[in-house]
Amino acid sequence: MPIERAIRNRLFWFVAAAMVIIASFVLQPNRDGRLSVAESRSLPTICWLRRTLGIECPGCGLTRSFVHMAHGNLAAAWHQNPFGVPLFLFAAAQLIWQPWQSWRIRSNRPVWQIPGGVWWLVALCVLMLIRWIWRISMGLH
């Protein structure tokens, strides 16, 4: 991959992670479990499955989990969706990892690879699906 393309790719992931983290700090959890911006009205539910079929999707609670993580409430984050905790930490780590990797590319140093690469995220997604199926089968949606 050409150097400039690799740098643009790193910049994209940095900006995406930064937007997610900033949104997590800007949003506020309400007492009713929904989210709002600066104490205004609650935001609508964005989950298509929840709105149309009344059941949670595998990712339901991730946004609320991220918001609770940003506000330092680990227990509430875990309660909303336990996968939100490692995903939030992964997104936050990108704010350091991506610029550092970009610096390594520009300095003609080898890029550090995480053992297993993207397979960690694939495994996390599979576990989310398993949890979702289990919750539906137990009537916990």
QUITALIN-V175181 format. One record per pair of residues at least 12 apart in sequence whose ideal C-beta (glycine too) atoms are under 6 Angstrom apart, sorted by the first residue. I is the first residue (numbers start at 1). J is the second residue. Records with the same first field share a line. If there is no record, write none. Layout:
I=J / J
This chain:
3=105
6=105
7=102
10=98 / 101 / 102
13=94 / 98
14=98
17=91 / 94 / 95
20=91
21=91 / 92
24=66 / 67 / 70
25=70
27=67
29=67
30=42
35=67
47=60
55=141
56=141
58=128 / 129 / 132
61=80 / 81
62=81 / 84
64=80
65=77 / 80 / 81 / 84
66=84 / 88
69=88
83=128
